[in-house]
Each structure stands twice: as structure tokens, then as C-alpha cells.
Amino acid sequence: MSDDGSAAGGGGGDGTTATEEADGDASDDSPGPPPADEGWERETVAYRGISRRLAAHYLRNLGGELVGTDDPAEATRVDGDGWRVTLRAEEVTAAAAIKLTEVTAEFAGDPETLAELLPKYRQKAMRAGG
């Protein structure tokens, strides 16, 4: 889904992306990929150093609504017009004894909608420093 046609690329900072054709793999308690309508594409974006609460807050500011909860810290799904996202957070080791939270957002949506939404989400989620 990326503009340069690559399947994986950096979102800058600690962000990573991957385009998925299939459902992708899920970790133990992960909500799995969001449901996708026919013709929708999928993309996964992960950032370290932000919380699931912040990721859900950013997505709400981009027009999404929390699904199944009113608490952004507990949000595992956010739906918008022409897109859906599942969120999961896990602690990862950055270096030796340093642990960070990594939030993975799995997007599904209309290709044109995702082309507008993803750069906005990346800009909000990217953190300088670390």
C-alpha cells in the first residue's frame, strides 16, 4: 500500500510498516486484523514509545470511534468512515534491560482512504528521541 510500492518500509523513528494481503498472524491476546470490506487493503504500522491510549486518541482525532469501550487505554478497535483499525500493545526489549511499549495498529480500509489516513496517523504517532 505504500506509495513506492514496497511491502515494508520505515515510518520514521521506531515505526515499521507491512502490507498484508491475508489476515496476518496474531499474538496470544491480540484482537486480530480488523474486518475488511471487499476491495479494501490492509496495512500494519507499529511504533515504540507510545501507548495504546495515545494511539486510540490519535485515531479518534482522525475521525474514528472506539468500538466496545469508551476508554482509549482499553481500546482494541477503532472504526472510521471507510477504515477500521485493531490495536494491540506489548512490551518489547529495546536494548539489554530497556523495555518499551510497542503499539501495533492493523489497518483495513478503502485504498484511497488509507492513502490519506496513514500519513496523518504516522505523523501523530512518530516520536522523536526515545
C-alpha positions as CSV (number, residue, x, y, z in Angstrom):
1,M,0.0,0.0,0.0
2,S,3.0,2.3,0.4
3,D,3.5,5.0,-2.3
4,D,6.7,3.5,-3.5
5,G,5.2,0.0,-3.9
6,S,7.3,-1.6,-1.2
7,A,5.8,-4.1,1.1
8,A,7.7,-2.9,4.1
9,G,9.3,0.5,4.9
10,G,10.1,2.7,7.8
11,G,7.5,5.1,9.1
12,G,10.4,7.1,10.6
13,G,11.7,6.8,14.1
14,D,10.7,3.5,15.6
15,G,7.8,2.9,13.2
16,T,7.6,-0.1,10.9
17,T,5.0,-0.9,8.3
18,A,4.0,-4.0,6.4
19,T,1.3,-4.5,3.8
20,E,-0.8,-7.6,4.3
21,E,-2.8,-9.5,1.7
22,A,-4.0,-12.1,4.2
23,D,-5.2,-11.9,7.8
24,G,-1.6,-11.9,9.1
25,D,-0.5,-13.6,12.3
26,A,-1.9,-12.9,15.7
27,S,-0.2,-13.0,19.1
28,D,-1.7,-14.6,22.2
29,D,-4.4,-12.0,23.2
30,S,-4.3,-9.9,20.0
31,P,-7.6,-8.8,18.6
32,G,-6.5,-10.0,15.1
33,P,-6.9,-8.0,11.9
34,P,-10.0,-5.8,11.5
35,P,-12.8,-7.0,9.3
36,A,-12.3,-5.7,5.7
37,D,-14.9,-5.0,3.1
38,E,-14.4,-6.2,-0.5
39,G,-11.7,-4.2,-2.2
40,W,-10.2,-2.9,1.0
41,E,-6.5,-3.2,1.6
42,R,-4.6,-4.0,4.8
43,E,-1.5,-2.3,6.4
44,T,0.2,-2.8,9.7
45,V,2.0,0.0,11.5
46,A,4.0,-0.4,14.7
47,Y,5.5,2.4,16.9
48,R,7.5,2.1,20.1
49,G,7.2,4.6,22.9
50,I,3.5,5.4,22.6
51,S,0.7,3.8,24.5
52,R,-2.4,2.1,23.1
53,R,-4.4,5.0,24.8
54,L,-2.4,7.6,22.7
55,A,-2.8,5.5,19.5
56,A,-6.6,5.3,20.1
57,H,-6.7,9.0,20.9
58,Y,-4.9,9.8,17.6
59,L,-7.3,7.7,15.6
60,R,-10.3,9.3,17.3
61,N,-8.9,12.7,16.3
62,L,-8.7,11.4,12.7
63,G,-12.4,10.7,12.7
64,G,-12.6,7.3,14.3
65,E,-14.9,5.9,17.0
66,L,-13.9,3.5,19.7
67,V,-15.6,0.1,19.4
68,G,-16.6,-1.9,22.5
69,T,-15.2,0.6,25.1
70,D,-15.2,4.3,25.9
71,D,-11.7,4.1,27.4
72,P,-8.9,4.7,24.9
73,A,-6.5,2.8,27.2
74,E,-8.6,-0.3,26.7
75,A,-9.4,0.2,23.0
76,T,-8.6,-2.7,20.7
77,R,-10.7,-1.4,17.8
78,V,-11.4,2.0,16.2
79,D,-13.7,2.4,13.2
80,G,-13.9,5.4,10.8
81,D,-15.6,6.2,7.6
82,G,-14.0,3.7,5.1
83,W,-11.5,2.3,7.5
84,R,-11.1,0.1,10.6
85,V,-8.1,-0.5,12.9
86,T,-7.3,-3.0,15.6
87,L,-4.8,-2.1,18.2
88,R,-2.5,-4.2,20.4
89,A,0.3,-3.2,22.8
90,E,3.1,-5.3,24.0
91,E,6.3,-4.7,26.0
92,V,9.4,-5.3,23.8
93,T,13.1,-5.2,24.7
94,A,14.9,-2.3,23.0
95,A,18.3,-2.9,24.4
96,A,19.5,-5.1,27.3
97,A,17.4,-4.0,30.2
98,I,15.4,-1.3,28.4
99,K,11.8,-2.2,27.8
100,L,9.4,-0.1,25.7
101,T,5.8,-0.4,24.8
102,E,5.2,-1.1,21.1
103,V,1.7,-0.4,19.7
104,T,0.7,-2.2,16.6
105,A,-2.2,-0.8,14.5
106,E,-3.6,-3.1,11.9
107,F,-5.5,-1.0,9.3
108,A,-8.1,-2.2,6.8
109,G,-9.8,0.3,4.5
110,D,-10.6,1.7,1.2
111,P,-7.3,2.2,-0.7
112,E,-7.9,5.9,-1.2
113,T,-9.0,6.5,2.4
114,L,-5.9,4.7,3.7
115,A,-3.7,6.7,1.4
116,E,-4.9,9.9,3.2
117,L,-5.3,8.4,6.7
118,L,-1.9,6.6,7.1
119,P,0.4,9.6,6.7
120,K,-1.7,11.5,9.2
121,Y,-1.5,8.7,11.7
122,R,2.2,8.2,11.2
123,Q,2.8,11.9,11.8
124,K,0.9,11.8,15.1
125,A,2.4,8.5,16.3
126,M,6.1,9.2,15.4
127,R,8.1,10.2,18.4
128,A,11.5,11.9,18.3
129,G,14.0,10.8,20.8
130,G,13.3,7.6,22.7
